[in-house]
Amino acid sequence: MNPPASANLPETIVGTVALLAVVGCVVVWTKIAMRGARRLPVLPYQPRRRVPWRTFDVILLAATYILVPALVMRTAYWWFEFPRGALSETIKTAPLNAEHPLSRVLLEGHNIWTVLLCVASAVIVAPITEELLFRLVLQGWLESLERRMRRRIPAMRQFLPGVMPVITVAVLFAAMHMRKSEPREELPIVVFGLSVFCVSGLVTVLGAVFWLRCAAGASLADLGIVPSKLAGDLRIGLVAFLAVTAPVYVVMIAVKVLLPEVAVADPIPIFFLAIALGILYYRTHCIIPSLTLHMAFNAVGVFMAIVSAK
């Protein structure tokens, strides 16, 4: 018998990963259903004290998240004398493209350094930055706000606690991932943008942690890290990853099929992922479970893109 053609290897790998994801999802949801039938909590609620950061801190950190990438970009353009104008002229007449920049770098980069850049950007920098600012800072602050509103407004008590913070942050998180179809930029400028994203993300995280610890007086537990619970939090994140990855990818594929080819479908499946991330944080009040889910989910996307590029 002849060995299978190497051209079929990517499809075989993708199919195997998809099958494992579906099996893992079914197993986890079966166990969830069994716990529900026995009236056991799927994920016990872990209360926490009110976050020490206030409205001013949230606004400051949100502004930092928005402004730091722009400042790093301008500094990098000046430092490296990157020719912005010349490159932008070459793409004005190119057809519109909905492909994610990171996917394009993986498909066309053909370089170990570009692969490492994509892994650092999607699997490390983006999850840490986004979970710190969206789940820990913003959702934590909204939970404190919701508690005060429920005490003062009796009508608020008709809603389940945590619904408002989780959904609000999920909508903002999905909206932040909105992008429009644009002409394909030259690969060097896309790689340059990813590099700037990594640097600005690290700067934002370091600055945010410094501010929360020193100015807001946050403890390690306030930052969502409890060393004694680290192993359990990692396990919760991985179980959640098995539970939500397959459904989110089904939504992603369905949206891409239904929308026009040039439409960007990212925000819709990302909204459902953000709901899962928000629930994880609300139930545990630790950042490790949602961070683990976020990293693992992005790692699967990067892995699939690398396999498809082979």
C-alpha positions as a LaTeX table, in Angstrom:
\begin{tabular}{lrrr}
\hline
Residue & $x$ (\AA) & $y$ (\AA) & $z$ (\AA) \\
\hline
Met1 & 0.00 & 0.00 & 0.00 \\
Asn2 & 1.29 & 3.45 & $-0.87$ \\
Pro3 & 1.71 & 5.92 & 2.03 \\
Pro4 & $-0.77$ & 8.79 & 2.12 \\
Ala5 & 0.24 & 11.84 & 0.14 \\
Ser6 & 1.97 & 14.51 & 2.18 \\
Ala7 & $-0.51$ & 17.05 & 0.81 \\
Asn8 & $-3.20$ & 15.35 & 2.91 \\
Leu9 & $-1.21$ & 15.64 & 6.15 \\
Pro10 & $-2.54$ & 19.12 & 7.13 \\
Glu11 & $-6.13$ & 17.96 & 6.59 \\
Thr12 & $-5.44$ & 14.86 & 8.68 \\
Ile13 & $-3.99$ & 16.92 & 11.53 \\
Val14 & $-6.85$ & 19.43 & 11.44 \\
Gly15 & $-9.40$ & 16.62 & 11.38 \\
Thr16 & $-7.73$ & 14.87 & 14.31 \\
Val17 & $-7.63$ & 18.07 & 16.37 \\
Ala18 & $-11.28$ & 18.75 & 15.55 \\
Leu19 & $-12.27$ & 15.21 & 16.56 \\
Leu20 & $-10.39$ & 15.48 & 19.86 \\
Ala21 & $-12.01$ & 18.85 & 20.52 \\
Val22 & $-15.49$ & 17.43 & 19.95 \\
Val23 & $-14.82$ & 14.37 & 22.13 \\
Gly24 & $-13.38$ & 16.53 & 24.91 \\
Cys25 & $-16.36$ & 18.89 & 24.68 \\
Val26 & $-18.87$ & 16.03 & 24.90 \\
Val27 & $-17.09$ & 14.50 & 27.91 \\
Val28 & $-16.97$ & 17.79 & 29.81 \\
Trp29 & $-20.60$ & 18.70 & 29.10 \\
Thr30 & $-21.70$ & 15.19 & 30.08 \\
Lys31 & $-20.01$ & 15.65 & 33.44 \\
Ile32 & $-21.59$ & 19.10 & 33.78 \\
Ala33 & $-25.02$ & 17.60 & 33.09 \\
Met34 & $-24.41$ & 14.86 & 35.66 \\
Arg35 & $-23.46$ & 17.43 & 38.31 \\
Gly36 & $-26.53$ & 19.46 & 37.41 \\
Ala37 & $-28.75$ & 16.40 & 37.77 \\
Arg38 & $-27.32$ & 15.85 & 41.25 \\
Arg39 & $-27.87$ & 19.56 & 42.04 \\
Leu40 & $-24.15$ & 20.10 & 42.56 \\
Pro41 & $-22.51$ & 23.40 & 41.57 \\
Val42 & $-20.58$ & 23.12 & 38.32 \\
Leu43 & $-18.09$ & 25.73 & 39.48 \\
Pro44 & $-18.42$ & 26.81 & 43.14 \\
Tyr45 & $-18.61$ & 30.57 & 43.63 \\
Gln46 & $-15.58$ & 32.13 & 45.33 \\
Pro47 & $-16.47$ & 35.48 & 46.93 \\
Arg48 & $-13.94$ & 38.27 & 47.11 \\
Arg49 & $-13.62$ & 41.68 & 48.69 \\
Arg50 & $-14.45$ & 44.78 & 46.66 \\
Val51 & $-11.65$ & 45.68 & 44.26 \\
Pro52 & $-9.45$ & 48.53 & 45.54 \\
Trp53 & $-9.29$ & 50.37 & 42.21 \\
Arg54 & $-11.83$ & 53.07 & 41.46 \\
Thr55 & $-13.34$ & 54.80 & 38.44 \\
Phe56 & $-10.28$ & 57.01 & 37.91 \\
Asp57 & $-7.98$ & 53.98 & 37.87 \\
Val58 & $-10.17$ & 52.20 & 35.30 \\
Ile59 & $-10.24$ & 55.26 & 33.03 \\
Leu60 & $-6.49$ & 55.74 & 33.35 \\
Leu61 & $-5.70$ & 52.12 & 32.51 \\
Ala62 & $-8.19$ & 52.11 & 29.60 \\
Ala63 & $-6.52$ & 55.23 & 28.22 \\
Thr64 & $-3.13$ & 53.56 & 28.63 \\
Tyr65 & $-4.36$ & 50.50 & 26.74 \\
Ile66 & $-5.49$ & 52.72 & 23.86 \\
Leu67 & $-2.66$ & 55.26 & 23.76 \\
Val68 & 0.45 & 53.17 & 24.45 \\
Pro69 & 0.29 & 51.23 & 21.13 \\
Ala70 & $-0.03$ & 54.52 & 19.21 \\
Leu71 & 2.92 & 56.02 & 21.08 \\
Val72 & 5.05 & 52.90 & 20.60 \\
Met73 & 4.14 & 52.84 & 16.91 \\
Arg74 & 5.17 & 56.46 & 16.38 \\
Thr75 & 8.38 & 55.93 & 18.31 \\
Ala76 & 9.21 & 52.81 & 16.31 \\
Tyr77 & 8.54 & 54.55 & 13.00 \\
Trp78 & 10.87 & 57.38 & 14.04 \\
Trp79 & 13.56 & 55.11 & 15.52 \\
Phe80 & 13.73 & 52.66 & 12.62 \\
Glu81 & 12.87 & 55.22 & 9.92 \\
Phe82 & 10.16 & 52.91 & 8.59 \\
Pro83 & 8.86 & 54.18 & 5.22 \\
Arg84 & 5.15 & 54.47 & 5.94 \\
Gly85 & 4.08 & 56.56 & 2.97 \\
Ala86 & 5.80 & 54.52 & 0.26 \\
Leu87 & 4.34 & 51.24 & 1.42 \\
Ser88 & 0.82 & 52.56 & 1.86 \\
Glu89 & 0.75 & 53.79 & $-1.75$ \\
Thr90 & 1.25 & 50.26 & $-3.09$ \\
Ile91 & $-1.93$ & 48.88 & $-1.55$ \\
Lys92 & $-4.47$ & 51.56 & $-2.45$ \\
Thr93 & $-5.78$ & 49.65 & $-5.47$ \\
Ala94 & $-5.56$ & 46.15 & $-3.93$ \\
Pro95 & $-8.81$ & 44.18 & $-3.40$ \\
Leu96 & $-10.42$ & 44.15 & 0.05 \\
Asn97 & $-9.31$ & 41.37 & 2.36 \\
Ala98 & $-10.90$ & 40.05 & 5.59 \\
Glu99 & $-7.98$ & 37.80 & 6.58 \\
His100 & $-6.53$ & 38.33 & 10.05 \\
Pro101 & $-3.01$ & 39.85 & 9.88 \\
Leu102 & $-1.61$ & 37.15 & 12.14 \\
Ser103 & $-2.92$ & 34.37 & 9.87 \\
Arg104 & $-1.32$ & 36.04 & 6.89 \\
Val105 & 2.07 & 36.27 & 8.61 \\
Leu106 & 1.91 & 32.56 & 9.45 \\
Leu107 & 0.89 & 31.66 & 5.90 \\
Glu108 & 3.40 & 33.84 & 4.08 \\
Gly109 & 6.21 & 34.47 & 6.54 \\
His110 & 8.05 & 31.15 & 6.08 \\
Asn111 & 10.44 & 32.16 & 8.84 \\
Ile112 & 10.92 & 30.77 & 12.35 \\
Trp113 & 11.14 & 34.29 & 13.74 \\
Thr114 & 7.79 & 35.32 & 12.31 \\
Val115 & 6.24 & 32.14 & 13.75 \\
Leu116 & 7.70 & 32.95 & 17.18 \\
Leu117 & 6.42 & 36.52 & 16.85 \\
Cys118 & 2.91 & 35.25 & 16.11 \\
Val119 & 3.03 & 32.81 & 19.04 \\
Ala120 & 4.25 & 35.55 & 21.39 \\
Ser121 & 1.59 & 37.95 & 20.15 \\
Ala122 & $-1.44$ & 35.65 & 20.14 \\
Val123 & $-0.66$ & 33.11 & 22.86 \\
Ile124 & 1.19 & 35.23 & 25.44 \\
Val125 & 0.87 & 39.00 & 25.05 \\
Ala126 & $-2.75$ & 39.30 & 23.90 \\
Pro127 & $-4.28$ & 36.97 & 26.57 \\
Ile128 & $-2.29$ & 38.51 & 29.43 \\
Thr129 & $-3.07$ & 42.08 & 28.37 \\
Glu130 & $-6.75$ & 41.45 & 27.68 \\
Glu131 & $-7.47$ & 39.35 & 30.76 \\
Leu132 & $-5.72$ & 41.87 & 32.99 \\
Leu133 & $-7.62$ & 44.86 & 31.63 \\
Phe134 & $-10.99$ & 43.40 & 30.64 \\
Arg135 & $-11.65$ & 40.71 & 33.21 \\
Leu136 & $-9.58$ & 41.78 & 36.22 \\
Val137 & $-9.76$ & 45.58 & 36.05 \\
Leu138 & $-12.97$ & 46.35 & 34.17 \\
Gln139 & $-15.15$ & 43.40 & 35.20 \\
Gly140 & $-13.87$ & 43.57 & 38.77 \\
Trp141 & $-14.82$ & 47.26 & 38.93 \\
Leu142 & $-18.23$ & 46.59 & 37.34 \\
Glu143 & $-18.93$ & 43.87 & 39.91 \\
Ser144 & $-18.32$ & 46.39 & 42.70 \\
Leu145 & $-20.57$ & 48.87 & 40.91 \\
Glu146 & $-23.28$ & 46.23 & 40.50 \\
Arg147 & $-23.20$ & 45.43 & 44.23 \\
Arg148 & $-23.78$ & 49.08 & 45.10 \\
Met149 & $-26.59$ & 49.36 & 42.53 \\
Arg150 & $-28.33$ & 46.23 & 43.85 \\
Arg151 & $-28.33$ & 47.73 & 47.37 \\
Arg152 & $-29.74$ & 51.06 & 46.20 \\
Ile153 & $-32.08$ & 49.94 & 43.39 \\
Pro154 & $-34.43$ & 47.10 & 44.39 \\
Ala155 & $-35.35$ & 46.39 & 40.74 \\
Met156 & $-31.75$ & 45.34 & 40.08 \\
Arg157 & $-32.21$ & 42.38 & 42.43 \\
Gln158 & $-34.48$ & 40.72 & 39.88 \\
Phe159 & $-31.42$ & 39.93 & 37.76 \\
Leu160 & $-28.82$ & 37.29 & 38.57 \\
Pro161 & $-25.70$ & 38.77 & 40.17 \\
Gly162 & $-22.82$ & 39.06 & 37.72 \\
Val163 & $-24.93$ & 39.17 & 34.56 \\
Met164 & $-24.41$ & 42.88 & 33.95 \\
Pro165 & $-20.60$ & 42.87 & 34.38 \\
Val166 & $-20.06$ & 39.70 & 32.34 \\
Ile167 & $-22.25$ & 40.76 & 29.40 \\
Thr168 & $-21.00$ & 44.36 & 29.39 \\
Val169 & $-17.37$ & 43.30 & 29.26 \\
Ala170 & $-18.13$ & 40.64 & 26.63 \\
Val171 & $-19.77$ & 43.23 & 24.36 \\
Leu172 & $-16.82$ & 45.62 & 24.78 \\
Phe173 & $-14.34$ & 42.80 & 24.25 \\
Ala174 & $-16.05$ & 41.70 & 21.04 \\
Ala175 & $-16.32$ & 45.30 & 19.83 \\
Met176 & $-12.61$ & 45.78 & 20.45 \\
His177 & $-11.94$ & 42.94 & 18.00 \\
Met178 & $-13.98$ & 44.55 & 15.25 \\
Arg179 & $-11.99$ & 45.39 & 12.15 \\
Lys180 & $-12.94$ & 46.23 & 8.61 \\
Ser181 & $-11.88$ & 44.58 & 5.40 \\
Glu182 & $-8.88$ & 46.41 & 3.98 \\
Pro183 & $-6.46$ & 46.00 & 1.08 \\
Arg184 & $-3.64$ & 43.56 & 1.78 \\
Glu185 & $-0.68$ & 45.42 & 3.20 \\
Glu186 & 2.85 & 44.38 & 2.38 \\
Leu187 & 4.12 & 41.66 & 4.70 \\
Pro188 & 6.91 & 43.74 & 6.34 \\
Ile189 & 4.40 & 46.32 & 7.56 \\
Val190 & 2.17 & 43.57 & 9.02 \\
Val191 & 5.14 & 42.01 & 10.86 \\
Phe192 & 6.14 & 45.46 & 12.05 \\
Gly193 & 2.65 & 46.02 & 13.44 \\
Leu194 & 2.70 & 42.71 & 15.32 \\
Ser195 & 6.07 & 43.60 & 16.82 \\
Val196 & 4.73 & 46.94 & 18.00 \\
Phe197 & 1.69 & 45.17 & 19.48 \\
Cys198 & 3.93 & 42.85 & 21.53 \\
Val199 & 6.06 & 45.69 & 22.88 \\
Ser200 & 3.11 & 47.94 & 23.68 \\
Gly201 & 1.25 & 45.05 & 25.33 \\
Leu202 & 4.15 & 44.31 & 27.65 \\
Val203 & 4.53 & 48.00 & 28.49 \\
Thr204 & 0.79 & 48.24 & 29.22 \\
Val205 & 0.80 & 45.17 & 31.48 \\
Leu206 & 3.85 & 46.28 & 33.47 \\
Gly207 & 2.45 & 49.78 & 33.87 \\
Ala208 & $-0.99$ & 48.50 & 34.89 \\
Val209 & 0.38 & 46.08 & 37.49 \\
Phe210 & 2.66 & 48.79 & 38.91 \\
Trp211 & $-0.24$ & 51.24 & 39.17 \\
Leu212 & $-2.64$ & 48.73 & 40.72 \\
Arg213 & $-0.10$ & 47.58 & 43.28 \\
Cys214 & 1.40 & 50.96 & 44.21 \\
Ala215 & $-1.34$ & 53.51 & 43.58 \\
Ala216 & $-4.50$ & 51.46 & 44.12 \\
Gly217 & $-3.04$ & 49.28 & 46.87 \\
Ala218 & $-4.04$ & 45.98 & 45.27 \\
Ser219 & $-2.78$ & 42.76 & 46.84 \\
Leu220 & $-1.74$ & 39.66 & 44.92 \\
Ala221 & $-5.20$ & 38.18 & 45.59 \\
Asp222 & $-6.81$ & 41.38 & 44.27 \\
Leu223 & $-4.83$ & 40.80 & 41.07 \\
Gly224 & $-6.46$ & 37.39 & 40.77 \\
Ile225 & $-3.47$ & 35.26 & 41.74 \\
Val226 & $-3.57$ & 32.88 & 44.71 \\
Pro227 & $-0.39$ & 30.72 & 44.71 \\
Ser228 & $-1.96$ & 27.95 & 46.77 \\
Lys229 & $-4.77$ & 27.56 & 44.19 \\
Leu230 & $-2.57$ & 27.74 & 41.10 \\
Ala231 & $-2.83$ & 24.04 & 40.13 \\
Gly232 & $-6.60$ & 23.97 & 40.62 \\
Asp233 & $-7.05$ & 27.19 & 38.65 \\
Leu234 & $-5.02$ & 25.79 & 35.76 \\
Arg235 & $-7.20$ & 22.67 & 35.74 \\
Ile236 & $-10.38$ & 24.76 & 35.72 \\
Gly237 & $-9.08$ & 26.76 & 32.76 \\
Leu238 & $-8.19$ & 23.64 & 30.78 \\
Val239 & $-11.57$ & 22.01 & 31.47 \\
Ala240 & $-13.28$ & 25.22 & 30.34 \\
Phe241 & $-11.12$ & 25.16 & 27.21 \\
Leu242 & $-12.42$ & 21.68 & 26.36 \\
Ala243 & $-15.99$ & 22.81 & 27.03 \\
Val244 & $-16.10$ & 25.95 & 24.90 \\
Thr245 & $-13.56$ & 25.59 & 22.08 \\
Ala246 & $-15.62$ & 23.33 & 19.80 \\
Pro247 & $-18.87$ & 25.36 & 20.18 \\
Val248 & $-17.07$ & 28.66 & 19.55 \\
Tyr249 & $-15.43$ & 27.26 & 16.42 \\
Val250 & $-18.82$ & 25.98 & 15.21 \\
Val251 & $-20.20$ & 29.51 & 15.62 \\
Met252 & $-17.14$ & 30.92 & 13.85 \\
Ile253 & $-17.53$ & 28.60 & 10.87 \\
Ala254 & $-21.28$ & 29.20 & 10.64 \\
Val255 & $-20.83$ & 32.98 & 10.69 \\
Lys256 & $-18.14$ & 32.84 & 8.01 \\
Val257 & $-20.41$ & 30.73 & 5.80 \\
Leu258 & $-23.37$ & 33.08 & 6.22 \\
Leu259 & $-21.52$ & 36.39 & 5.87 \\
Pro260 & $-20.01$ & 37.71 & 2.63 \\
Glu261 & $-16.41$ & 36.72 & 1.95 \\
Val262 & $-15.05$ & 40.21 & 2.65 \\
Ala263 & $-16.97$ & 40.56 & 5.94 \\
Val264 & $-15.03$ & 40.18 & 9.21 \\
Ala265 & $-16.78$ & 37.62 & 11.42 \\
Asp266 & $-14.45$ & 37.81 & 14.45 \\
Pro267 & $-16.65$ & 39.73 & 16.95 \\
Ile268 & $-19.52$ & 37.21 & 16.97 \\
Pro269 & $-17.63$ & 34.07 & 18.08 \\
Ile270 & $-15.36$ & 36.22 & 20.26 \\
Phe271 & $-18.45$ & 37.46 & 22.13 \\
Phe272 & $-19.33$ & 33.89 & 23.14 \\
Leu273 & $-15.72$ & 33.22 & 24.13 \\
Ala274 & $-15.77$ & 36.39 & 26.23 \\
Ile275 & $-18.92$ & 35.22 & 28.00 \\
Ala276 & $-17.09$ & 32.04 & 29.04 \\
Leu277 & $-14.05$ & 34.05 & 30.14 \\
Gly278 & $-16.25$ & 36.39 & 32.16 \\
Ile279 & $-18.11$ & 33.56 & 33.87 \\
Leu280 & $-14.83$ & 31.90 & 34.81 \\
Tyr281 & $-13.56$ & 35.08 & 36.41 \\
Tyr282 & $-16.85$ & 35.83 & 38.15 \\
Arg283 & $-17.11$ & 32.36 & 39.68 \\
Thr284 & $-13.46$ & 32.03 & 40.75 \\
His285 & $-12.29$ & 35.65 & 41.05 \\
Cys286 & $-8.90$ & 34.39 & 39.95 \\
Ile287 & $-7.30$ & 35.40 & 36.69 \\
Ile288 & $-5.54$ & 32.09 & 36.03 \\
Pro289 & $-8.61$ & 30.09 & 34.82 \\
Ser290 & $-9.68$ & 32.68 & 32.24 \\
Leu291 & $-6.06$ & 33.31 & 31.24 \\
Thr292 & $-5.49$ & 29.58 & 30.73 \\
Leu293 & $-8.64$ & 29.28 & 28.59 \\
His294 & $-7.69$ & 32.36 & 26.56 \\
Met295 & $-4.11$ & 31.18 & 25.95 \\
Ala296 & $-5.16$ & 27.64 & 25.02 \\
Phe297 & $-7.88$ & 28.88 & 22.67 \\
Asn298 & $-5.48$ & 31.22 & 20.86 \\
Ala299 & $-2.82$ & 28.50 & 20.75 \\
Val300 & $-5.21$ & 26.23 & 18.85 \\
Gly301 & $-5.85$ & 28.99 & 16.31 \\
Val302 & $-2.12$ & 29.58 & 15.80 \\
Phe303 & $-1.48$ & 25.85 & 15.53 \\
Met304 & $-4.20$ & 25.44 & 12.91 \\
Ala305 & $-2.79$ & 28.34 & 10.90 \\
Ile306 & 0.73 & 26.88 & 11.06 \\
Val307 & $-0.53$ & 23.47 & 9.92 \\
Ser308 & $-2.50$ & 25.05 & 7.08 \\
Ala309 & 0.62 & 26.91 & 5.94 \\
Lys310 & 2.58 & 23.70 & 5.47 \\
\hline
\end{tabular}
